[in-house]
């Protein structure tokens, strides 16, 4: 594994993607130290524009926002001799403005990126483990086991995975980010299984595998020690692609209102921006930063995968 990682960093594309992803991850750790705002607090107005320019000019806190009293409430309380006094509330720094609920967009973006990355990593891990296990078993066993597993893989490939995601998500009454990640992983494993099966089929008749069989080694030992190391580079590439696909799948489900509940995510931010017509309202800060973050994450992961493909694919290497 150390050789694969060392070889991977010899690719310029892989290093570029890794640097972009590292900057994003560092931002998730550093920015909250200076921007201490709870992403769930609704203490702003609907689609307040970013006011970083006012802060840089030093005029943000010179003026205060007047909180106008509610006329109907004032009329009711006046019957009891209670008068609402107009008050001034200090303005807050909103680097990326607020969303439709008055929540800080930057705080939402930081929390949503963490959630979406977690979902992508967990979904990628789940899909890779299932696909690797099914592909190894089908490719090594052959015969009826291979026929059955291959038929099962082909059935899942024929059915669009997004349709499966929608059907499963609709049937769930409550959806946490962990549940969403597992559901995405359960729908994304067939292509990995198919590729691993094809490579395992070609590896099972190699001399070193036959020698292990003659030595009386068990099937799990042969698979783990004599076959899996030859698939390590492909498994690494498959995992990266599964993570990228998992993030996009979460965003797609959340935009339909079928994503994780009671937690911030990039897809959910897009859902609320779309539901409250952020684009016609000119509130670009409610959706454009989300689109850029999703694009940067997927660009970095795909360019890392492209770099690995150039290194480990004999046809591209030649």
N, C-alpha and C positions, 0 to 999 in steps of 0.2 A: 504493500500500500504506500509506503514511504517513497518507493521508486516512482509510482504512478503520480504522486503529488509533485515530486521533484521534476518529473518530465512535463507535467502539465504547466508548471510555471515557466518552462522554457518557451512557451507559446506567447507571442505578443498579444494576441486576441484574448487569451485567458487572463493575462495580467491586467489588461484594460478593463475587462468585465469585473474582475475581482476588485480592482481599485474603486470602480464606480459603486459597487455593492458595499464595500467597506466604508466609503464616505457616507452613504445613506445610513448604515448601521451606527456609525459614530455620531451622526446627527441625532439619532433617536436617543442616544445616551447623554449627549452634551446639552442640546437645546432645552430639555425640561429643567435643567439646573438653573437656567435664567428666565424661563417662561413658565412660572408656577401658577398655572390656571387649570382648574378642573374642567375636563372636556364636557362634563354633563351639566355644568352650571348654566342656567339660562338667565344671564344678567345683562344682556344687551338687547338692542333692537333687531328687528328682522332685516337681514341683509345689510348690516352696517358696513360701509366701505372701509378698506384698510386706512389707517391713519398714521402709518410710520413716517410719512413726510412731515406731518405736524410735529411729531416727536423730535425729528431731526432738526426742525427749525426752532424748537423750543417753545412752541405755542400750544402744545396739546393740553397742558394743564392750566393755561391762562384763562380759558373759558370753561364754564361748567354747564352741564346739560340740565335744563329745568324740567323737573318731573311734574307735569300738569296733573292736577287732581281730577279724579273721575267725577263728572257733573252729576250723574245719577246718584252715586254714593254720597256726594256732598249734599244733595237735596234731602236725602233720607236722614243723614246725621244731623242736619241743621234743625230738624224737628225736635231733637233732644238737646239742642244747645251746643252741639259739637261742631267745630269749624276745622276744616282741613287747611293747614298752612302750606303754601307752596314752598318747596325746598329745592336745594341744588345738590346734585350728586356729581362727584368728580368723574371725569372721563377716563376710560381705561385705554391702555395701549393695545391696539388690535392690528398686529402685523399683517394678518390675512383677513381681517374683518370678521363678521359673524355670519352664521347660517340662518336658515329660516326660523329657527327656534331661539335665536339670540345667543347661541353658543359660540365660543371662540373657535374659528376654523383651524388655526394652527394647532391648538390643543387637540382638536378632533383629528387632525391629520396625523399627528404623532401617535396618538392612541390607535387610530385606525390602521396605520402602517404596521404597528406591532402585531395587531390581531391578524391582519391579512398575511403577514410573513409567517406567523405561527401556523395558520391554517394551511398555507402552501407547503411548509416544511413537513407538517404532520400528514397531510394528504399525499405528498410525494413519498414519504417513508412508507406509508401504508400500501400505496400502489406498487412501489418497487419491491417490497417484501413479498406481497402476494404474487406479483408477476414473476419474480425470480423463483419462488418456490414451485409454482405451477409449471413454469418452463423447464426447470431442472428435472422435475419428476416426470413430465411427459417425454422430454428428450432422452433421458437416461433409461427409463423403463421400457419404452417402445411398446409394441404389441397393442393389446386391447386397452391398456392404460393410456397409451399415447393417443389412440383413436378417440377414446371418451373425452380426455382433456382437450384435445384439439377441437373436437366438435363443440365443447363448452366454450372454448375461447372464441371460436368463429361466431357462435351465437351472440356473444357479448359485443363482438366487433361489428356485426351487422346492425345491431340496435344502436342508434345514436346515444352516446353517453350522456349528453345533455338532457335528453328525454328521460333517461333513467334518473338523473339528478332531480329533475322537476317532480317526477312521480313520487320519489322517496321523500323529498322535502315537503310536498303537500300532505303526505300521510303522517308526518310528524307533528304532534301538537306543540311541542316546545323544541326550539333549536338553539343549542349553545354553539360556541365556536368550535368546541371539541367534536360535537356531533356532526357539524357541517364538514369538518375536515375528514372525519372517518367516512362519511357518505361520499365525498368527492373521491377519496382514495379507493373505495370499493367499486367505483364506476370507471376508474382510469387504468386498471391493471392489464387489460387484454393485450395491448400492443407490446408491452414489455414482455409478457409471457410468450407471445408468439416469436419474438426475436430471440429470447433466451432459449426457447425450445429448439430453434433452428441451429443455433451455435452449439448447444449441448449434443444434438444428434451427430454433428461432425466431430465432436471431441471424444465421444464415448468409445470410439474404435481406435483411438491413438495408442501408440505402443506403451506409454507410461500408464495409461488407464488399464490396458490389458494386463500389464505386469502387476498392478495392484490387485486385479481380480484373481490372478493366479496365486498371489501371495495370501489369499484368503481374507483380505480386508473387507469390512462391512460396507454396504452401500452408502450410508451417511458419511463414512470416512472418505470414501473415494470421491464423492461429490464435493465435500468441503475442501479436501486437500489437493485433489488432482484436477478438478474441473472449475470450481469457482474462481481460483486465482487467475485463470485465463479469461474469465468474464469480468474481472474487476473493473477494467477500463470502461467497458460498455455499461456496466451497472452504474458507475459514477455519472456517465453521460445521461443515462435514462433517468436517474434521480434528479439531475438538474432540470431536465425538461419537464418532469412531473411536478416539480415545485412551481415552475413558471405556469404550467397549465392549471395547477391548483389555485393560484392567485387569481388568474383570469376567470376560472369557474366560480370562485366565491364572489367576484365582482358581478358576474352575470346573474347569479342567483339572487344576490342582494338587490340588484336593480329591479328585479321582478318582485321583490318583497318576500323572498323565500330563503334569505340568508340567516345568519345568526341573529338572535334577538337580545336586547338589553346589553349590547356591547357595541362599541364603535368599530367600524371597519370601512375600508375604502369603498367597497361596493355600496354600503349603506349610505355613505355620504353622497354618492352619485344618485342613489334612489331618492333621497330627500330633495336634492337640488333639482332633479327632474320633476318630482311631484309638485314642487312649489314654483315651477317655471323660472328657475334662476337665469337661464339664458335669455328669454324675452325681457326679463327685468334688468338685464345688464349686469347681474351679479356674477361676474366671471370668477371671482375669488372663491365661490362656493363649489366649483367643479373643476376649473383648470388646474389648480395644484394637485388635485387627486389624479387627474388624467396624466399629468407629468410624472408623478411618483410611480404609478402603475407602469407607464412606458419605460421609465428608467430601470425599474427592477427587472422587467421582462427583457429589455435590451441587454442588460448586464448578464443575465443568466443565459440568454441565447448566444451571446458572443463568446461567453466562456465555453459553452457546449461546442460552438463552431471551432474554437481553438483546439479543444480536445479531439474533435473529429479529424482535424488536419494532422494531428500527431499520431493517433492510433488507427486511422483508416488507411490500410495499405494502398488503396487506389488513389486517394488524395495525396498520400505521402510520396508516391512515385511520380 
